[in-house]
């Protein structure tokens, strides 16, 4: 545990990528497999559920620190992080036995959730006494299920690849597959030789596009990319990026977040039985009805479900729009040029569609037909390309344009079509790993924006725990500011420091860590979409809000209204 706490502290102190990789590599080389696999579990974001209710944890911490709860509350408001606050206020104690990370997790953390309250109290107090301050901080983050450290999964994979002496794509392939937090599984992950037989459930690392805005100036067309004939244009869908795997008689759906989501989308599972063995498709899961995709909120109603009944299928129909072929005939197809992969994908879906007519096991569950966007089908006919209405696996249509200017006009229609913009892919490009600039670009439409007033603030996490960096913004509604969005990104460090000073000097009221502030500051908030919501007081919800700029030139009374935000729904739908 001491070694893992030291790693946590060292990672938190540096912003240098190579230093982080070196720290991780050193840890994985030196630590026993039983500890290494739990470290990998937590560093990859696979936290365990909260082991102790917040209220109990808070009162027991106050008891151990011999301070009243109100004083612990005040300490928390100054620190901004529960785990760190408890670690700092607990008194020093003689060092206990040297517990390894695996012992802490398997003998303390895992049993903690199922103990009676008095036994849970005693085990928690014992563990606090045996750990030093930094170890307590890590322990507290583990028991609250809020373990986070400033290191990306890609850096963890780089470090493990160096230990195993394999290429990072191979290690990414292994880590994305199924493994349990056991010593033998860790040794298998870091084995130097890669097995030639891919495990049935293992997805491939996803290939990511770069923002085209880094290549062209606002308002320009992508002419800098060269001839338009060298590029394939597709819609950029707003769904769940996923890989559909058909191997060994099984079908699996892996999301880009390394989650197995097969249970939530049984229509895709059933339809995938028409695919040949040794097939892996890359694509997007979308809620779809009529002639286009439904808002992402509709898709969210399907996420996380273990059982999906006929009513859910009918109310929230879905499709899997495939845009790449990664494995074909049990052979890795990623090195083939895109135009070759695309042609094989068209043929594959055509054959799957024909097979589905013989055994339409999925058809009775769908309430509506789901054709592709009208006028933008692939060059082959709808039936030939596998787009038979109702079949939930279909080809992502190519967007045809003779010139970049014509394509730019289509791109500006994206929001009305329920998509985020366009994807531009070099026809000769292989399917890579991670974000590699040059061959895949995402050309998103400009975000929607509103001018809103800062009304609440609370401290951030990690290095920002002592600064007010999480903000709530409001719009005017009948003379009152109504909360409409929360945002924490988009400002420079200098601007964050100035907002923090403003919050401290202009606090009106306190609600735990949240501060109500004088409504004096206006910010331009950018977001991707807006839709009705019964969960928010304003009746609206915005997607991916962030601060675009600080509007020093605007007074609070000049900020936008809830009605102005509501009108943007109609703009998205194309009726304004």
Number of C-alpha atoms within 10 A of each C-alpha: 22 17 15 20 19 16 18 23 16 14 20 16 12 13 11 9 13 13 13 23 21 16 18 26 20 16 21 23 16 10 16 16 20 19 25 22 25 23 23 20 17 17 21 19 16 13 18 17 14 16 20 21 11 13 9 13 20 18 15 18 24 20 14 17 18 13 14 12 16 10 11 21 18 14 17 21 19 15 22 24 20 23 23 20 21 26 24 16 18 20 14 15 12 9 10 13 8 11 15 17 23 22 15 16 20 13 12 18 23 16 13 21 16 12 13 9 13 9 12 19 17 11 16 22 15 13 18 24 18 17 24 20 20 19 22 24 23 24 26 24 20 22 26 19 18 18 19 18 16 15 19 13 15 16 19 24 25 22 25 28 22 20 18 21 14 17 15 20 19 14 26 24 18 22 24 18 19 14 15 11 17 15 17 13 16 21 16 14 22 22 17 15 11 16 8 6 7 15 13 17 18 19 30 25 22 21 15 17 20 18 15 22 15 9 15 15 10 10 9 13 19 21 12 11 18 10 11 18 14 13 20 21 23 20 24 21 22 20 22 21 20 26 28 27 27 26 21 11 10 13 22 23 28 23 21 19 11 16 12 17 19 19 18 19 23 20 24 23 22 16 23 22 18 22 21 17 18 18 22 29 23 25 24 23 25 26 26 24 22 13 13 17 24 21 18 19 15 17 20 15 14 21 13 14 13 12 11 14 9 12 12 14 18 15 15 21 27 27 21 30 24 24 21 24 27 27 21 20 12 16 11 16 20 19 12 16 15 23 18 15 24 20 13 15 23 23 14 21 22 21 17 22 25 16 15 22 13 9 12 15 13 17 19 10 17 22 16 16 17 24 20 24 14 8 9 14 19 19 12 11 11 18 14 17 25 25 25 22 16 22 24 30 27 29 25 26 23 16 20 18 16 9 13 19 14 12 18 18 12 17 23 16 16 20 21 14 20 21 22 25 23 25 24 24 21 20 19 16 19 20 22 18 16 14 14 13 13 14 20 24 25 21 24 21 17 15 15 18 20 19 25 32 31 26 24 25 27 25 23 18 18 15 11 15 19 18 23 27 22 18 23 20 24 25 28 22 15 10 9 10 23 21 22 22 23 20 17 18 14 16 16 10 10 9 13 19 15 12 21 19 13 16 23 14 11 15 17 14 12 13 9 11 17 18 21 18 20 17 20 15 21 25 23 18 24 22 18 19 21 22 18 14 13 9 9 13 11 22 13 19 21 18 14 15 23 21 20 18 16 18 16 10 9 14 13 19 16 13 20 21 21 21 13 13 23 17 13 19 17 14 15 21 12 14 10 9
